[in-house]
Amino acid sequence: MKTIERTALVAIVTFASGMMGFLIQWLLPVQYVADSKGAIGSVVGLVTLLLALVLGLVIWTSFGVYTTQQSEAHSLGSTILQLDLVLERYGSEAVPGRRGLKEAVGRSRERFWGHAIGGPEGFSYRQSRADLGNIEDFFASLRPASDEQHQLLASAKQLATSIVETNLLMSRQLANAVPPLLLIVVISWSSLLFLGFGLLANFNAVTVVAEALGAMSVASAMFLILEFSHPYSGVFAISASGLDLVLAALIADPAAG
């Protein structure tokens, strides 16, 4: 289900809960509702506080996921360019590594930005282990002949490992950014809250509009949570232009450079 559809569903469920409160108030004897308003008001106050705290916390958490991914995506590009420069300085023996680096960056772009609907592909531990193994095999094939090459090789190993670790970390952070059960609890609280509003308020055009606006507010908060939790697609999607510039900076054929 897309973000817009989920947001609309939240708005409908929340608004329907408010209308259900009006209906229950209409069905029950007037004295029952009047005698219960104190208890209902206390519950509404409690749920209002809980909902405000949790909604704010979840929005902040999902925004943290978004900003972290953005920061790591930017730092990843810098690390890739540093590794390419180190391999270039090492010499012609590192040409296969530079070519493999460009291919790896292309796969990374496809992993995060190549699936706008389904979101980024998972980055398994098995795959990360295989990538690290390939890197180690490449570096083991190099035979540094000078102190400078020894230093460059050590730097290249650190940078390559950092790139793999950053890719893995970025993918793991997206695996369960906001637990679905938490969102279900938040929606349940909002439904209970609006049910209480419907039990306490008189049914008229103003209260119906107020319920509708409140439902839209809760839905907009859910929209922000869902959008920030999926930073590579949607309205606030992190642009791939930075990584595209990195790909453009990596020469197509290192042997020719």
BADREN-45739 format. One record per residue (C-alpha): x, y negated, z. Coordinates in pm, whole numbers, padded with zeros to 5 digits, always signed. Example, Ala and Ser with C-alpha at 12.3 -4.5 7.8 and 13.67 -1.06 7.14 Angstrom:
% BADREN-45739
+01230+00450+00780 +01367+00106+00714 
This chain:
% BADREN-45739
+00000+00000+00000 +00139-00340-00099 +00196-00624+00146 -00097-00830+00016 -00332-00533+00048 -00217-00462+00403 -00254-00827+00496 -00606-00839+00354 -00694-00521+00544 -00574-00677+00871 -00784-00988+00806 -01093-00780+00727 -01056-00552+01030 -00996-00846+01265 -01288-01049+01128 -01516-00744+01134 -01429-00694+01500 -01547-01046+01573 -01871-00985+01388 -01913-00661+01581 -01888-00864+01902 -02171-01087+01785 -02377-00781+01697 -02320-00615+02036 -02411-00940+02208 -02733-00953+02008 -02821-00590+02084 -02755-00602+02459 -02989-00768+02706 -02901-01131+02771 -02847-01068+03143 -02593-00792+03073 -02382-01023+02861 -02412-01311+03108 -02303-01093+03401 -02007-00956+03205 -01866-01282+03072 -01625-01321+03361 -01471-00976+03310 -01471-01016+02933 -01302-01355+02963 -01028-01205+03183 -00963-00926+02935 -00961-01174+02646 -00706-01388+02829 -00483-01088+02898 -00499-00961+02539 -00438-01314+02407 -00118-01336+02610 -00001-00990+02505 -00079-01051+02139 +00098-01389+02135 +00409-01245+02297 +00430-00933+02082 +00346-01109+01754 +00615-01367+01819 +00865-01098+01913 +00791-00883+01606 +00811-01181+01372 +01146-01276+01525 +01269-00917+01496 +01169-00884+01131 +01322-01223+01054 +01640-01102+01222 +01644-00805+00984 +01607-01043+00691 +01885-01282+00798 +02118-00994+00887 +02070-00834+00547 +02129-01169+00378 +02450-01228+00573 +02580-00877+00509 +02498-00901+00138 +02702-01222+00117 +02996-01081+00310 +02988-00765+00098 +03053-00967-00218 +03356-01133-00062 +03499-00797+00050 +03451-00648-00297 +03642-00934-00461 +03921-00902-00205 +03954-00530-00278 +03963-00589-00652 +04237-00850-00608 +04443-00618-00387 +04415-00336-00642 +04509-00574-00923 +04823-00678-00737 +04912-00316-00669 +04965-00254-01037 +04853-00036-01327 +04825+00275-01108 +04522+00122-00938 +04329+00073-01266 +04106+00381-01204 +04023+00242-00861 +03923-00095-01004 +03708+00074-01264 +03547+00291-00996 +03489-00018-00781 +03290-00186-01055 +03080+00127-01103 +03020+00150-00727 +02908-00213-00711 +02666-00148-00996 +02520+00149-00809 +02489-00063-00496 +02297-00329-00686 +02065-00067-00829 +02014+00085-00484 +01900-00239-00322 +01745-00441-00606 +01658-00184-00871 +01329-00074-00714 +01116-00382-00656 +00803-00184-00564 +00937+00103-00358 +01217-00094-00194 +01582+00004-00160 +01683+00366-00195 +01802+00547+00112 +02175+00571+00173 +02235+00906+00339 +02524+01006+00561 +02606+01279+00311 +02640+01025+00033 +02850+00791+00245 +03075+01081+00340 +03116+01172-00028 +03200+00810-00114 +03459+00797+00161 +03602+01128+00036 +03636+00992-00318 +03807+00682-00185 +04052+00889+00018 +04128+01110-00284 +04202+00805-00497 +04429+00647-00241 +04604+00980-00182 +04690+00989-00554 +04878+00659-00531 +05253+00664-00473 +05365+00323-00343 +05722+00249-00445 +05784-00071-00247 +05703-00230+00086 +05461-00465-00088 +05270-00174-00239 +05259-00003+00101 +05100-00315+00249 +04858-00353-00039 +04755+00012-00010 +04686-00027+00363 +04476-00338+00297 +04288-00165+00016 +04199+00128+00244 +04058-00103+00509 +03856-00305+00258 +03717+00005+00082 +03611+00161+00412 +03449-00167+00515 +03244-00175+00192 +03110+00177+00245 +03032+00108+00611 +02850-00215+00525 +02639-00039+00262 +02549+00232+00512 +02468-00019+00783 +02246-00224+00552 +02049+00085+00451 +02011+00214+00807 +01881-00124+00924 +01601-00100+00667 +01505+00258+00753 +01263+00156+01028 +01283-00221+01064 +00942-00248+01233 +00787+00078+01365 +00442+00139+01209 +00300+00237+01549 +00390-00107+01683 +00196-00271+01401 -00103-00047+01470 -00097-00152+01837 -00082-00519+01738 -00378-00479+01502 -00572-00297+01775 -00508-00580+02021 -00618-00841+01769 -00937-00643+01699 -01010-00618+02072 -00943-00989+02114 -01183-01090+01840 -01442-00846+01971 -01422-01030+02302 -01457-01365+02125 -01771-01237+01957 -01915-01126+02291 -01850-01463+02455 -01942-01709+02179 -02281-01801+02039 -02343-01694+01681 -02350-01991+01445 -02171-02120+01138 -01894-02287+01340 -01806-01973+01539 -01811-01759+01225 -01571-01998+01051 -01353-02002+01362 -01343-01622+01365 -01253-01620+00995 -00972-01871+01043 -00841-01677+01341 -00845-01353+01142 -00654-01525+00863 -00396-01647+01116 -00337-01296+01248 -00316-01166+00891 -00064-01436+00796 +00154-01332+01091 +00136-00972+00970 +00227-01092+00620 +00544-01255+00754 +00635-00940+00946 +00593-00716+00642 +00773-00954+00406 +01074-01008+00630 +01094-00633+00694 +01144-00576+00319 +01407-00837+00231 +01480-00709-00123 +01127-00745-00259 +00832-00979-00218 +00801-01353-00168 +01116-01397+00042 +01330-01148-00149 +01704-01193-00118 +01839-01289-00458 +02068-01049-00639 +02245-01337-00812 +02535-01326-00568 +02612-00962-00641 +02557-01025-01012 +02827-01293-00999 +03057-01045-00826 +02989-00789-01100 +03064-01051-01362 +03392-01135-01188 +03503-00769-01196 +03647-00721-01542 +03480-00455-01754 +03807-00286-01841 +04078-00338-01577 +04335-00186-01808 +04275-00472-02047 +04313-00737-01774 
